[in-house]
Amino acid sequence: MIDFDAQGEIVGIEMVGQQEFSIRELIKQIPVEASDAVLNNARYVAADLQAA
């Protein structure tokens, strides 16, 4: 699942079942483009670490 803001920019990507991945490799699998600046600031946050 991909989450977008009001301007249509990606603000989140949700995945299930991945054990290991690279943000850059993940982006290659979906129909969006991301600049190096965006990818350099991207980070992984595990769902189990998020407040409900």
N, CA, C and O atoms as CSV, one atom per row, in Angstrom:
chain,resi,resn,atom,element,x,y,z
A,1,MET,N,N,0.856,-1.165,0.000
A,1,MET,CA,C,0.000,0.000,0.000
A,1,MET,C,C,0.899,1.224,0.000
A,1,MET,O,O,1.939,1.246,0.659
A,2,ILE,N,N,0.491,2.236,-0.741
A,2,ILE,CA,C,1.221,3.497,-0.802
A,2,ILE,C,C,0.306,4.591,-0.275
A,2,ILE,O,O,-0.853,4.680,-0.682
A,3,ASP,N,N,0.818,5.429,0.631
A,3,ASP,CA,C,0.057,6.545,1.184
A,3,ASP,C,C,0.548,7.839,0.549
A,3,ASP,O,O,1.753,8.069,0.448
A,4,PHE,N,N,-0.396,8.691,0.118
A,4,PHE,CA,C,-0.079,9.968,-0.520
A,4,PHE,C,C,-0.610,11.120,0.320
A,4,PHE,O,O,-1.601,10.972,1.036
A,5,ASP,N,N,0.058,12.277,0.229
A,5,ASP,CA,C,-0.464,13.474,0.885
A,5,ASP,C,C,-1.429,14.195,-0.062
A,5,ASP,O,O,-1.706,13.698,-1.154
A,6,ALA,N,N,-1.939,15.350,0.343
A,6,ALA,CA,C,-2.928,16.082,-0.453
A,6,ALA,C,C,-2.383,16.534,-1.806
A,6,ALA,O,O,-3.157,16.748,-2.739
A,7,GLN,N,N,-1.068,16.683,-1.925
A,7,GLN,CA,C,-0.449,17.090,-3.186
A,7,GLN,C,C,-0.065,15.905,-4.066
A,7,GLN,O,O,0.499,16.087,-5.145
A,8,GLY,N,N,-0.370,14.696,-3.610
A,8,GLY,CA,C,-0.050,13.507,-4.388
A,8,GLY,C,C,1.359,12.990,-4.181
A,8,GLY,O,O,1.812,12.121,-4.927
A,9,GLU,N,N,2.062,13.507,-3.182
A,9,GLU,CA,C,3.414,13.046,-2.879
A,9,GLU,C,C,3.341,11.829,-1.954
A,9,GLU,O,O,2.464,11.751,-1.094
A,10,ILE,N,N,4.250,10.896,-2.132
A,10,ILE,CA,C,4.285,9.701,-1.275
A,10,ILE,C,C,4.736,10.084,0.127
A,10,ILE,O,O,5.756,10.750,0.305
A,11,VAL,N,N,3.965,9.654,1.119
A,11,VAL,CA,C,4.346,9.866,2.508
A,11,VAL,C,C,4.558,8.550,3.246
A,11,VAL,O,O,5.080,8.536,4.360
A,12,GLY,N,N,4.154,7.445,2.626
A,12,GLY,CA,C,4.358,6.161,3.277
A,12,GLY,C,C,4.118,4.998,2.343
A,12,GLY,O,O,3.314,5.075,1.414
A,13,ILE,N,N,4.838,3.911,2.611
A,13,ILE,CA,C,4.666,2.662,1.879
A,13,ILE,C,C,4.537,1.567,2.922
A,13,ILE,O,O,5.361,1.464,3.831
A,14,GLU,N,N,3.508,0.755,2.789
A,14,GLU,CA,C,3.292,-0.331,3.737
A,14,GLU,C,C,3.459,-1.659,3.013
A,14,GLU,O,O,2.949,-1.840,1.907
A,15,MET,N,N,4.178,-2.591,3.645
A,15,MET,CA,C,4.408,-3.910,3.062
A,15,MET,C,C,4.151,-4.971,4.120
A,15,MET,O,O,4.255,-4.713,5.319
A,16,VAL,N,N,3.817,-6.155,3.659
A,16,VAL,CA,C,3.616,-7.288,4.551
A,16,VAL,C,C,4.455,-8.445,4.031
A,16,VAL,O,O,4.482,-8.709,2.829
A,17,GLY,N,N,5.134,-9.129,4.930
A,17,GLY,CA,C,5.838,-10.348,4.568
A,17,GLY,C,C,7.269,-10.187,4.107
A,17,GLY,O,O,7.928,-11.182,3.805
A,18,GLN,N,N,7.771,-8.964,4.042
A,18,GLN,CA,C,9.151,-8.767,3.610
A,18,GLN,C,C,10.078,-8.996,4.804
A,18,GLN,O,O,9.846,-8.445,5.880
A,19,GLN,N,N,11.102,-9.787,4.626
A,19,GLN,CA,C,12.082,-10.015,5.679
A,19,GLN,C,C,13.250,-9.042,5.554
A,19,GLN,O,O,13.825,-8.611,6.553
A,20,GLU,N,N,13.586,-8.707,4.328
A,20,GLU,CA,C,14.722,-7.827,4.076
A,20,GLU,C,C,14.456,-7.086,2.773
A,20,GLU,O,O,13.939,-7.671,1.821
A,21,PHE,N,N,14.800,-5.818,2.724
A,21,PHE,CA,C,14.573,-5.047,1.508
A,21,PHE,C,C,15.412,-3.789,1.525
A,21,PHE,O,O,15.959,-3.401,2.558
A,22,SER,N,N,15.505,-3.164,0.382
A,22,SER,CA,C,16.165,-1.876,0.206
A,22,SER,C,C,15.089,-0.901,-0.270
A,22,SER,O,O,14.270,-1.255,-1.118
A,23,ILE,N,N,15.083,0.304,0.257
A,23,ILE,CA,C,14.102,1.301,-0.171
A,23,ILE,C,C,14.210,1.530,-1.674
A,23,ILE,O,O,13.190,1.620,-2.357
A,24,ARG,N,N,15.415,1.625,-2.193
A,24,ARG,CA,C,15.610,1.858,-3.628
A,24,ARG,C,C,15.072,0.692,-4.455
A,24,ARG,O,O,14.463,0.919,-5.501
A,25,GLU,N,N,15.278,-0.535,-4.018
A,25,GLU,CA,C,14.755,-1.701,-4.742
A,25,GLU,C,C,13.232,-1.745,-4.651
A,25,GLU,O,O,12.566,-2.117,-5.617
A,26,LEU,N,N,12.688,-1.375,-3.522
A,26,LEU,CA,C,11.234,-1.344,-3.351
A,26,LEU,C,C,10.606,-0.356,-4.328
A,26,LEU,O,O,9.602,-0.674,-4.965
A,27,ILE,N,N,11.177,0.824,-4.452
A,27,ILE,CA,C,10.648,1.851,-5.349
A,27,ILE,C,C,10.638,1.367,-6.792
A,27,ILE,O,O,9.753,1.743,-7.560
A,28,LYS,N,N,11.600,0.544,-7.171
A,28,LYS,CA,C,11.653,0.027,-8.540
A,28,LYS,C,C,10.445,-0.850,-8.862
A,28,LYS,O,O,10.107,-1.023,-10.033
A,29,GLN,N,N,9.791,-1.407,-7.843
A,29,GLN,CA,C,8.693,-2.345,-8.038
A,29,GLN,C,C,7.321,-1.671,-8.113
A,29,GLN,O,O,6.324,-2.339,-8.387
A,30,ILE,N,N,7.258,-0.362,-7.875
A,30,ILE,CA,C,5.970,0.314,-7.886
A,30,ILE,C,C,5.988,1.448,-8.921
A,30,ILE,O,O,7.055,1.968,-9.249
A,31,PRO,N,N,4.822,1.830,-9.432
A,31,PRO,CA,C,4.761,2.816,-10.515
A,31,PRO,C,C,4.853,4.269,-10.044
A,31,PRO,O,O,3.962,5.071,-10.327
A,32,VAL,N,N,5.929,4.610,-9.326
A,32,VAL,CA,C,6.170,5.995,-8.904
A,32,VAL,C,C,7.639,6.320,-9.113
A,32,VAL,O,O,8.477,5.427,-9.240
A,33,GLU,N,N,7.934,7.605,-9.147
A,33,GLU,CA,C,9.314,8.049,-9.247
A,33,GLU,C,C,9.677,8.781,-7.967
A,33,GLU,O,O,8.846,9.486,-7.395
A,34,ALA,N,N,10.907,8.619,-7.517
A,34,ALA,CA,C,11.378,9.306,-6.319
A,34,ALA,C,C,12.771,9.843,-6.591
A,34,ALA,O,O,13.611,9.152,-7.168
A,35,SER,N,N,13.011,11.064,-6.178
A,35,SER,CA,C,14.320,11.678,-6.385
A,35,SER,C,C,15.333,11.101,-5.399
A,35,SER,O,O,14.965,10.480,-4.402
A,36,ASP,N,N,16.605,11.316,-5.693
A,36,ASP,CA,C,17.655,10.877,-4.773
A,36,ASP,C,C,17.498,11.554,-3.418
A,36,ASP,O,O,17.747,10.938,-2.381
A,37,ALA,N,N,17.082,12.828,-3.421
A,37,ALA,CA,C,16.892,13.542,-2.155
A,37,ALA,C,C,15.843,12.847,-1.290
A,37,ALA,O,O,16.031,12.694,-0.083
A,38,VAL,N,N,14.743,12.428,-1.907
A,38,VAL,CA,C,13.687,11.725,-1.165
A,38,VAL,C,C,14.203,10.383,-0.665
A,38,VAL,O,O,14.003,10.035,0.499
A,39,LEU,N,N,14.863,9.631,-1.535
A,39,LEU,CA,C,15.363,8.310,-1.138
A,39,LEU,C,C,16.432,8.411,-0.058
A,39,LEU,O,O,16.512,7.548,0.816
A,40,ASN,N,N,17.246,9.446,-0.108
A,40,ASN,CA,C,18.277,9.626,0.919
A,40,ASN,C,C,17.676,9.921,2.278
A,40,ASN,O,O,18.292,9.625,3.302
A,41,ASN,N,N,16.477,10.502,2.308
A,41,ASN,CA,C,15.808,10.805,3.575
A,41,ASN,C,C,14.827,9.724,4.000
A,41,ASN,O,O,14.267,9.795,5.094
A,42,ALA,N,N,14.612,8.727,3.157
A,42,ALA,CA,C,13.666,7.649,3.480
A,42,ALA,C,C,14.204,6.827,4.642
A,42,ALA,O,O,15.413,6.664,4.803
A,43,ARG,N,N,13.283,6.313,5.446
A,43,ARG,CA,C,13.696,5.467,6.559
A,43,ARG,C,C,12.667,4.361,6.762
A,43,ARG,O,O,11.509,4.481,6.363
A,44,TYR,N,N,13.113,3.305,7.380
A,44,TYR,CA,C,12.252,2.158,7.679
A,44,TYR,C,C,11.790,2.272,9.131
A,44,TYR,O,O,12.599,2.494,10.031
A,45,VAL,N,N,10.497,2.122,9.348
A,45,VAL,CA,C,9.938,2.095,10.692
A,45,VAL,C,C,9.043,0.867,10.791
A,45,VAL,O,O,8.045,0.765,10.077
A,46,ALA,N,N,9.387,-0.048,11.654
A,46,ALA,CA,C,8.605,-1.279,11.822
A,46,ALA,C,C,7.245,-0.952,12.429
A,46,ALA,O,O,7.144,-0.115,13.325
A,47,ALA,N,N,6.209,-1.610,11.942
A,47,ALA,CA,C,4.852,-1.368,12.425
A,47,ALA,C,C,4.719,-1.657,13.916
A,47,ALA,O,O,3.951,-0.989,14.608
A,48,ASP,N,N,5.451,-2.637,14.414
A,48,ASP,CA,C,5.323,-2.972,15.840
A,48,ASP,C,C,5.950,-1.924,16.744
A,48,ASP,O,O,5.808,-2.006,17.964
A,49,LEU,N,N,6.642,-0.941,16.175
A,49,LEU,CA,C,7.223,0.135,16.963
A,49,LEU,C,C,6.332,1.373,17.006
A,49,LEU,O,O,6.648,2.340,17.700
A,50,GLN,N,N,5.224,1.350,16.271
A,50,GLN,CA,C,4.324,2.494,16.170
A,50,GLN,C,C,3.254,2.443,17.257
A,50,GLN,O,O,2.753,1.374,17.605
A,51,ALA,N,N,2.919,3.604,17.778
A,51,ALA,CA,C,1.821,3.689,18.753
A,51,ALA,C,C,0.507,3.435,18.048
A,51,ALA,O,O,0.313,3.870,16.914
A,52,ALA,N,N,-0.384,2.743,18.701
A,52,ALA,CA,C,-1.688,2.423,18.109
A,52,ALA,C,C,-2.629,3.581,18.168
A,52,ALA,O,O,-3.768,3.475,17.712
